Amino acid sequence: MELIVYLAGQIHDDWREKIKLKAEEMKLPLTFVGPMEDHDRSDNVGEEIIGKQPNPVLKDEAASSINNLRTEILLRKADVVIALFGEKYKQWNTAMDAATAIAMQKPLILIRPESLHHPLKELSNKAQVVVETPEQALKVLSYIFE
């Protein structure tokens, strides 16, 4: 058995690479998917495909419709979603992806520091599992294969 894992979370550091390397070390049969990690590509994809937009709002709308399609397809294919919330960046897209996973009835592992317990309490309550580190999330997935 192999699981497809959608990694929801900010795209500004290498947390995804670290989790992939750790999963490989643990010999977990996981395939990872997630949002477009190239920020410029994500912001500009609408104009690259549809053409120049007359203003920044329409540019954002064109890009977000394509990004939302990509995200929905990958979330639907995922067996489980790991959503990482950190303290450094605003997490609107992470919250949206986690809520979408819940609405799709996808199992959700939420990673968040204790300091974010209160602002994420409702989302945490809907997740199957809440942990504080990516390593703990991988240990949860490892348990599935025992």
Backbone as a printed PyTorch tensor [residue, N CA C, xyz], in Angstrom:
tensor([[[  0.8400,  -1.1690,   0.0000],
         [  0.0000,   0.0000,   0.0000],
         [  0.8930,   1.2410,   0.0000]],

        [[  0.4720,   2.2220,  -0.7500],
         [  1.1490,   3.5150,  -0.7810],
         [  0.1030,   4.5950,  -0.5800]],

        [[  0.4470,   5.6400,   0.1530],
         [ -0.4640,   6.7460,   0.3960],
         [ -0.0010,   7.9970,  -0.3380]],

        [[ -0.9590,   8.7430,  -0.8540],
         [ -0.6890,  10.0660,  -1.4130],
         [ -1.0040,  11.0720,  -0.3240]],

        [[ -0.0210,  11.9110,   0.0010],
         [ -0.1380,  12.8680,   1.0970],
         [ -0.0570,  14.2850,   0.5290]],

        [[ -1.1140,  15.0580,   0.7500],
         [ -1.1040,  16.4670,   0.3570],
         [ -0.5090,  17.2660,   1.5050]],

        [[  0.5400,  18.0380,   1.2120],
         [  1.2150,  18.8650,   2.2230],
         [  0.7360,  20.3070,   2.0970]],

        [[ -0.1930,  20.6820,   2.9530],
         [ -0.7410,  22.0400,   2.9560],
         [  0.0690,  22.9000,   3.9130]],

        [[  0.4050,  24.0910,   3.4860],
         [  1.1540,  24.9900,   4.3540],
         [  1.9210,  26.0110,   3.5470]],

        [[  2.5370,  26.9260,   4.2460],
         [  3.2690,  28.0180,   3.5990],
         [  4.3870,  27.4870,   2.6990]],

        [[  4.7240,  28.3070,   1.7170],
         [  5.7060,  27.8870,   0.7080],
         [  7.0180,  28.6550,   0.8170]],

        [[  7.2660,  29.2650,   1.9750],
         [  8.4110,  30.1670,   2.0920],
         [  9.6690,  29.5530,   2.6910]],

        [[  9.6270,  28.2830,   3.0680],
         [ 10.8440,  27.6240,   3.5290],
         [ 10.8160,  26.1570,   3.0900]],

        [[ 11.7640,  25.3740,   3.5760],
         [ 11.9480,  24.0180,   3.0460],
         [ 11.3140,  22.9200,   3.9100]],

        [[ 10.2430,  23.2190,   4.6350],
         [  9.6420,  22.2140,   5.5080],
         [  9.1880,  20.9870,   4.7310]],

        [[  8.7320,  21.1680,   3.4920],
         [  8.2930,  20.0130,   2.6900],
         [  9.4750,  19.0970,   2.3650]],

        [[ 10.5920,  19.6770,   2.0040],
         [ 11.7690,  18.8470,   1.6970],
         [ 12.2150,  18.0660,   2.9250]],

        [[ 12.1740,  18.7060,   4.0740],
         [ 12.5660,  18.0220,   5.3120],
         [ 11.6380,  16.8450,   5.6080]],

        [[ 10.3460,  17.0380,   5.4290],
         [  9.4060,  15.9620,   5.7160],
         [  9.5640,  14.8230,   4.7070]],

        [[  9.8520,  15.1610,   3.4660],
         [ 10.0740,  14.1300,   2.4410],
         [ 11.3260,  13.3140,   2.7490]],

        [[ 12.3900,  13.9890,   3.1480],
         [ 13.6280,  13.2790,   3.5050],
         [ 13.4200,  12.3810,   4.7230]],

        [[ 12.6950,  12.8800,   5.7190],
         [ 12.4430,  12.0800,   6.9230],
         [ 11.5720,  10.8660,   6.5830]],

        [[ 10.5890,  11.0490,   5.7240],
         [  9.7350,   9.9250,   5.3070],
         [ 10.5550,   8.8780,   4.5680]],

        [[ 11.5030,   9.3320,   3.7530],
         [ 12.3910,   8.4160,   3.0390],
         [ 13.2680,   7.6470,   4.0260]],

        [[ 13.8170,   8.3460,   5.0220],
         [ 14.6210,   7.6920,   6.0680],
         [ 13.8070,   6.6230,   6.7940]],

        [[ 12.5360,   6.9150,   7.0230],
         [ 11.6610,   5.9900,   7.7380],
         [ 11.1250,   4.8860,   6.8220]],

        [[ 11.4840,   4.9710,   5.5300],
         [ 11.0450,   4.0000,   4.5220],
         [  9.5150,   3.9100,   4.4340]],

        [[  8.8710,   5.0590,   4.4930],
         [  7.4190,   5.1060,   4.3900],
         [  7.0100,   5.1830,   2.9210]],

        [[  6.0520,   4.3770,   2.5000],
         [  5.6110,   4.3880,   1.1050],
         [  4.6180,   5.5330,   0.8520]],

        [[  5.1640,   6.7420,   0.7430],
         [  4.3520,   7.9390,   0.5960],
         [  4.7340,   8.6910,  -0.6700]],

        [[  3.7290,   9.2110,  -1.3490],
         [  3.9220,  10.1310,  -2.4560],
         [  3.3640,  11.4690,  -2.0010]],

        [[  4.1480,  12.5120,  -2.1540],
         [  3.7430,  13.8280,  -1.6650],
         [  3.3130,  14.7320,  -2.8200]],

        [[  2.2330,  15.4630,  -2.5970],
         [  1.7580,  16.4960,  -3.5120],
         [  1.4490,  17.7210,  -2.6630]],

        [[  1.2270,  18.8530,  -3.3040],
         [  0.9200,  20.0610,  -2.5560],
         [  0.7390,  21.2480,  -3.4750]],

        [[  0.6370,  22.4240,  -2.8870],
         [  0.4350,  23.6300,  -3.6870],
         [  1.6710,  23.9500,  -4.5230]],

        [[  1.4680,  24.8160,  -5.5000],
         [  2.5920,  25.3100,  -6.2930],
         [  3.5400,  26.0430,  -5.3510]],

        [[  4.7890,  25.5840,  -5.3190],
         [  5.7620,  26.1630,  -4.3920],
         [  6.5550,  27.3230,  -4.9970]],

        [[  6.4560,  27.5340,  -6.2900],
         [  7.1030,  28.6680,  -6.9440],
         [  6.1210,  29.8440,  -6.8570]],

        [[  6.3880,  30.7550,  -5.9170],
         [  5.4550,  31.8460,  -5.6330],
         [  5.1700,  32.6950,  -6.8730]],

        [[  6.2000,  33.0480,  -7.6410],
         [  5.9940,  33.8540,  -8.8390],
         [  5.1310,  33.1220,  -9.8570]],

        [[  5.3850,  31.8320, -10.0320],
         [  4.5830,  31.0210, -10.9690],
         [  3.1240,  31.0210, -10.5210]],

        [[  2.8980,  30.8200,  -9.2240],
         [  1.5430,  30.8090,  -8.6840],
         [  0.8410,  32.1530,  -8.9200]],

        [[  1.5360,  33.2380,  -8.6690],
         [  0.9380,  34.5670,  -8.8270],
         [  0.6980,  34.9390, -10.2860]],

        [[  1.5090,  34.4080, -11.1980],
         [  1.4520,  34.8410, -12.5940],
         [  0.7980,  33.8500, -13.5430]],

        [[  0.4020,  32.6770, -13.0660],
         [ -0.0980,  31.6340, -13.9530],
         [ -1.3320,  32.0730, -14.7410]],

        [[ -2.1790,  32.8780, -14.1390],
         [ -3.3800,  33.3480, -14.8390],
         [ -3.0330,  34.1390, -16.0810]],

        [[ -2.1190,  35.0870, -15.9190],
         [ -1.7260,  35.8930, -17.0800],
         [ -0.9170,  35.0750, -18.0770]],

        [[ -0.1240,  34.1160, -17.5870],
         [  0.6450,  33.2710, -18.4990],
         [ -0.2660,  32.4460, -19.4030]],

        [[ -1.4150,  32.0480, -18.8960],
         [ -2.3280,  31.1950, -19.6650],
         [ -3.4070,  32.0130, -20.3650]],

        [[ -4.0590,  32.9240, -19.6320],
         [ -5.2060,  33.6570, -20.1620],
         [ -4.7990,  34.9460, -20.8660]],

        [[ -3.7070,  35.5360, -20.4420],
         [ -3.2540,  36.7930, -21.0200],
         [ -3.2740,  37.9100, -19.9940]],

        [[ -2.6550,  38.9950, -20.3590],
         [ -2.5290,  40.1750, -19.4900],
         [ -3.8950,  40.6210, -19.0130]],

        [[ -3.9890,  40.8990, -17.7200],
         [ -5.2450,  41.3460, -17.1160],
         [ -5.1970,  42.8610, -16.9100]],

        [[ -6.3540,  43.5210, -16.9280],
         [ -6.3720,  44.9870, -16.8580],
         [ -6.0000,  45.5900, -15.5100]],

        [[ -6.0230,  44.7920, -14.4390],
         [ -5.6650,  45.3510, -13.1320],
         [ -5.2220,  44.2250, -12.1980]],

        [[ -4.5920,  44.5800, -11.0640],
         [ -4.0790,  43.5550, -10.1380],
         [ -5.1510,  42.6200,  -9.5580]],

        [[ -6.3450,  43.1350,  -9.3450],
         [ -7.4190,  42.2920,  -8.7930],
         [ -7.7710,  41.1920,  -9.7840]],

        [[ -7.9290,  41.5470, -11.0530],
         [ -8.2660,  40.5420, -12.0640],
         [ -7.0920,  39.5880, -12.3160]],

        [[ -5.8590,  40.0960, -12.1820],
         [ -4.7010,  39.2230, -12.2670],
         [ -4.7590,  38.1620, -11.1690]],

        [[ -5.0610,  38.5960,  -9.9330],
         [ -5.1890,  37.6620,  -8.8160],
         [ -6.3270,  36.6770,  -9.0500]],

        [[ -7.4530,  37.1600,  -9.5560],
         [ -8.6030,  36.2820,  -9.8170],
         [ -8.2540,  35.2100, -10.8480]],

        [[ -7.5610,  35.6030, -11.9160],
         [ -7.1850,  34.6370, -12.9500],
         [ -6.2480,  33.5720, -12.3830]],

        [[ -5.2760,  34.0000, -11.5980],
         [ -4.3350,  33.0460, -11.0050],
         [ -5.0270,  32.1540,  -9.9850]],

        [[ -5.8780,  32.7270,  -9.1500],
         [ -6.4960,  31.9320,  -8.0880],
         [ -7.4400,  30.8850,  -8.6510]],

        [[ -8.1000,  31.1580,  -9.7580],
         [ -8.9950,  30.1360, -10.3230],
         [ -8.1870,  28.9260, -10.7970]],

        [[ -7.0380,  29.1610, -11.3710],
         [ -6.1870,  28.0610, -11.8380],
         [ -5.5400,  27.3410, -10.6610]],

        [[ -5.0630,  28.1050,  -9.6780],
         [ -4.4860,  27.4930,  -8.4790],
         [ -5.5350,  26.6810,  -7.7130]],

        [[ -6.7570,  27.1890,  -7.6240],
         [ -7.8200,  26.4530,  -6.9380],
         [ -8.1500,  25.1480,  -7.6610]],

        [[ -8.1460,  25.1580,  -8.9740],
         [ -8.3810,  23.9270,  -9.7380],
         [ -7.2830,  22.9100,  -9.4440]],

        [[ -6.0390,  23.3600,  -9.4900],
         [ -4.9050,  22.4740,  -9.2080],
         [ -5.0150,  21.8870,  -7.8030]],

        [[ -5.2950,  22.7520,  -6.8320],
         [ -5.4060,  22.3020,  -5.4490],
         [ -6.5450,  21.2980,  -5.2870]],

        [[ -7.6880,  21.5730,  -5.8700],
         [ -8.8270,  20.6600,  -5.7280],
         [ -8.5220,  19.2900,  -6.3160]],

        [[ -7.9150,  19.2550,  -7.4810],
         [ -7.5750,  17.9690,  -8.0990],
         [ -6.6110,  17.1900,  -7.2180]],

        [[ -5.5670,  17.8530,  -6.7250],
         [ -4.5770,  17.1550,  -5.8930],
         [ -5.1500,  16.7430,  -4.5410]],

        [[ -5.9980,  17.5750,  -3.9600],
         [ -6.6400,  17.1890,  -2.7000],
         [ -7.5620,  15.9840,  -2.9030]],

        [[ -8.2830,  15.9580,  -4.0080],
         [ -9.1700,  14.8180,  -4.2760],
         [ -8.3830,  13.5210,  -4.4460]],

        [[ -7.2000,  13.5990,  -5.0100],
         [ -6.3670,  12.4120,  -5.2060],
         [ -5.6690,  11.9670,  -3.9250]],

        [[ -5.5360,  12.8700,  -2.9740],
         [ -4.8090,  12.5650,  -1.7400],
         [ -5.5910,  11.5880,  -0.8640]],

        [[ -4.8330,  10.7200,  -0.1860],
         [ -5.4160,   9.8170,   0.8080],
         [ -5.4850,  10.4830,   2.1730]],

        [[ -4.5730,  11.3960,   2.4180],
         [ -4.4840,  12.0860,   3.7030],
         [ -3.8670,  13.4570,   3.4640]],

        [[ -4.2300,  14.4110,   4.3210],
         [ -3.7090,  15.7790,   4.2250],
         [ -2.9690,  16.0980,   5.5180]],

        [[ -1.7690,  16.6270,   5.3580],
         [ -1.0220,  17.1730,   6.4860],
         [ -1.0090,  18.6860,   6.2910]],

        [[ -1.5360,  19.4120,   7.2790],
         [ -1.5700,  20.8750,   7.2210],
         [ -0.6690,  21.4280,   8.3060]],

        [[  0.3690,  22.1380,   7.9050],
         [  1.3280,  22.6990,   8.8430],
         [  1.0520,  24.1820,   9.0560]],

        [[  0.8330,  24.5430,  10.3190],
         [  0.6780,  25.9400,  10.7150],
         [  1.8890,  26.3270,  11.5450]],

        [[  2.5680,  27.3710,  11.1220],
         [  3.6960,  27.8830,  11.8800],
         [  3.3700,  29.2650,  12.4000]],

        [[  4.2930,  29.8380,  13.1370],
         [  4.0460,  31.1560,  13.7310],
         [  4.5430,  32.3060,  12.8630]],

        [[  5.3930,  32.0040,  11.8730],
         [  6.0580,  33.0780,  11.1460],
         [  5.1860,  33.7160,  10.0610]],

        [[  4.4070,  32.9280,   9.3380],
         [  3.6660,  33.4450,   8.1860],
         [  2.1740,  33.4140,   8.4320]],

        [[  1.4400,  34.2760,   7.7500],
         [ -0.0140,  34.2040,   7.7870],
         [ -0.4020,  32.9010,   7.0810]],

        [[ -1.4470,  32.2500,   7.5670],
         [ -1.7520,  30.8890,   7.1300],
         [ -3.1260,  30.7570,   6.4660]],

        [[ -3.5470,  31.7420,   5.7040],
         [ -4.8770,  31.7060,   5.1060],
         [ -5.0400,  30.5290,   4.1540]],

        [[ -4.0650,  30.3090,   3.2900],
         [ -4.1770,  29.1940,   2.3400],
         [ -4.1370,  27.8560,   3.0570]],

        [[ -3.3530,  27.7560,   4.1060],
         [ -3.2970,  26.5170,   4.8750],
         [ -4.6620,  26.2290,   5.4890]],

        [[ -5.2720,  27.2440,   6.0620],
         [ -6.5940,  27.0720,   6.6710],
         [ -7.6220,  26.6750,   5.6150]],

        [[ -7.5540,  27.3040,   4.4450],
         [ -8.4840,  26.9620,   3.3770],
         [ -8.2850,  25.5160,   2.9290]],

        [[ -7.0370,  25.0950,   2.7440],
         [ -6.7760,  23.7160,   2.3200],
         [ -7.2260,  22.7180,   3.3780]],

        [[ -6.9840,  23.0140,   4.6450],
         [ -7.4040,  22.1150,   5.7210],
         [ -8.9320,  22.0250,   5.7740]],

        [[ -9.6040,  23.1490,   5.6570],
         [-11.0730,  23.1450,   5.6700],
         [-11.6300,  22.4040,   4.4530]],

        [[-10.9990,  22.5720,   3.3070],
         [-11.4280,  21.8490,   2.1130],
         [-11.2500,  20.3510,   2.2990]],

        [[-10.1300,  19.9520,   2.8950],
         [ -9.9040,  18.5300,   3.1670],
         [-11.0060,  17.9820,   4.0660]],

        [[-11.3830,  18.7300,   5.0840],
         [-12.4530,  18.3100,   5.9920],
         [-13.7590,  18.1770,   5.2150]],

        [[-14.0670,  19.1740,   4.3860],
         [-15.3040,  19.1300,   3.6000],
         [-15.3250,  17.9410,   2.6390]],

        [[-14.1480,  17.5580,   2.1330],
         [-14.0330,  16.4010,   1.2350],
         [-13.9570,  15.0810,   2.0040]],

        [[-14.0060,  15.1690,   3.3280],
         [-13.8880,  14.0070,   4.2040],
         [-12.5460,  13.2760,   4.0190]],

        [[-11.5080,  14.0710,   3.8250],
         [-10.1500,  13.5370,   3.7620],
         [ -9.5750,  13.5250,   5.1740]],

        [[ -8.9040,  12.4610,   5.5660],
         [ -8.2500,  12.4700,   6.8700],
         [ -7.2460,  13.6220,   6.9440]],

        [[ -7.2430,  14.3090,   8.0840],
         [ -6.4100,  15.4920,   8.2640],
         [ -5.5360,  15.3510,   9.4970]],

        [[ -4.2360,  15.5420,   9.2960],
         [ -3.2810,  15.6500,  10.3900],
         [ -2.8620,  17.1070,  10.4350]],

        [[ -3.1360,  17.7510,  11.5530],
         [ -2.8190,  19.1640,  11.7050],
         [ -1.5610,  19.2970,  12.5540]],

        [[ -0.5840,  20.0380,  12.0350],
         [  0.6430,  20.3240,  12.7750],
         [  0.5840,  21.7910,  13.1870]],

        [[  0.6710,  22.0150,  14.4920],
         [  0.6800,  23.3950,  14.9690],
         [  1.3570,  23.4580,  16.3370]],

        [[  2.0800,  24.5600,  16.5860],
         [  2.6840,  24.7150,  17.9100],
         [  1.5870,  24.9640,  18.9470]],

        [[  1.8970,  24.6720,  20.1820],
         [  0.9260,  24.8720,  21.2660],
         [  0.4280,  26.3180,  21.3140]],

        [[  1.3000,  27.2560,  20.9490],
         [  0.9190,  28.6760,  20.9950],
         [ -0.2280,  29.0120,  20.0430]],

        [[ -0.4800,  28.1650,  19.0450],
         [ -1.5800,  28.4030,  18.1020],
         [ -2.8200,  27.5700,  18.4500]],

        [[ -2.8000,  26.9590,  19.6310],
         [ -3.9610,  26.1470,  20.0260],
         [ -5.2520,  26.9520,  19.9480]],

        [[ -5.2890,  28.1070,  20.5890],
         [ -6.5320,  28.8750,  20.6530],
         [ -7.0360,  29.3160,  19.2720]],

        [[ -6.2150,  29.9500,  18.4350],
         [ -6.7600,  30.3950,  17.1490],
         [ -7.1490,  29.2430,  16.2190]],

        [[ -6.6160,  28.0530,  16.4610],
         [ -6.9230,  26.9150,  15.5870],
         [ -7.8190,  25.8730,  16.2690]],

        [[ -8.4580,  26.2330,  17.3750],
         [ -9.1770,  25.2260,  18.1620],
         [-10.3100,  24.5540,  17.3890]],

        [[-11.0820,  25.2970,  16.6050],
         [-12.1740,  24.6770,  15.8470],
         [-11.6300,  23.7620,  14.7500]],

        [[-10.6190,  24.2320,  14.0510],
         [-10.0110,  23.4040,  13.0060],
         [ -9.3630,  22.1680,  13.6210]],

        [[ -8.6820,  22.3520,  14.7270],
         [ -8.0530,  21.2180,  15.4210],
         [ -9.0920,  20.1820,  15.8210]],

        [[-10.2510,  20.6420,  16.2490],
         [-11.3050,  19.7420,  16.6810],
         [-11.8520,  18.8990,  15.5310]],

        [[-11.7480,  19.3780,  14.3110],
         [-12.2290,  18.6440,  13.1300],
         [-11.1640,  17.7120,  12.5480]],

        [[ -9.9000,  17.9530,  12.8590],
         [ -8.8170,  17.1010,  12.3450],
         [ -8.8670,  15.7410,  13.0380]],

        [[ -8.3730,  14.7070,  12.3500],
         [ -8.2940,  13.3870,  12.9750],
         [ -7.2170,  13.3600,  14.0420]],

        [[ -6.1090,  14.0630,  13.7810],
         [ -4.9690,  14.0610,  14.6930],
         [ -4.3520,  15.4580,  14.6920]],

        [[ -3.9370,  15.9210,  15.8750],
         [ -3.2160,  17.1870,  15.9950],
         [ -1.8770,  16.8850,  16.6630]],

        [[ -0.7970,  17.3480,  16.0340],
         [  0.5550,  17.1590,  16.5620],
         [  1.2790,  18.4990,  16.5210]],

        [[  2.4940,  18.5020,  17.0740],
         [  3.2580,  19.7540,  17.1030],
         [  4.4350,  19.7790,  16.1480]],

        [[  4.8300,  18.6270,  15.5890],
         [  5.9890,  18.6050,  14.6890],
         [  5.7200,  17.7380,  13.4660]],

        [[  6.4300,  18.0140,  12.3740],
         [  6.3160,  17.1450,  11.2100],
         [  6.7240,  15.6970,  11.5040]],

        [[  7.7160,  15.5230,  12.3700],
         [  8.1570,  14.1680,  12.7210],
         [  7.0260,  13.3900,  13.3770]],

        [[  6.2610,  14.0460,  14.2360],
         [  5.1280,  13.3860,  14.8680],
         [  4.0760,  13.0030,  13.8220]],

        [[  3.8520,  13.8690,  12.8500],
         [  2.8900,  13.5560,  11.7790],
         [  3.3290,  12.3130,  11.0170]],

        [[  4.6200,  12.2050,  10.7350],
         [  5.1230,  11.0280,  10.0320],
         [  5.0080,   9.7680,  10.8920]],

        [[  5.1900,   9.9090,  12.1970],
         [  5.0230,   8.7570,  13.0690],
         [  3.5760,   8.2820,  13.0810]],

        [[  2.6440,   9.2110,  12.9760],
         [  1.2300,   8.8400,  12.8710],
         [  1.0180,   8.0200,  11.6010]],

        [[  1.5620,   8.4950,  10.4840],
         [  1.4110,   7.7540,   9.2330],
         [  2.1370,   6.4100,   9.2960]],

        [[  3.2640,   6.3710,   9.9490],
         [  4.0090,   5.1180,  10.0950],
         [  3.1740,   4.0630,  10.8120]],

        [[  2.3970,   4.4940,  11.7930],
         [  1.5550,   3.5850,  12.5640],
         [  0.5300,   2.8710,  11.6630]],

        [[  0.0920,   3.5480,  10.6200],
         [ -0.8810,   2.9560,   9.6910],
         [ -0.3070,   1.6960,   9.0340]],

        [[  0.9910,   1.6880,   8.8040],
         [  1.6290,   0.5910,   8.0800],
         [  2.0490,  -0.5670,   8.9820]],

        [[  1.8570,  -0.4430,  10.2860],
         [  2.2500,  -1.5260,  11.1970],
         [  1.3040,  -2.7020,  11.0910]]])
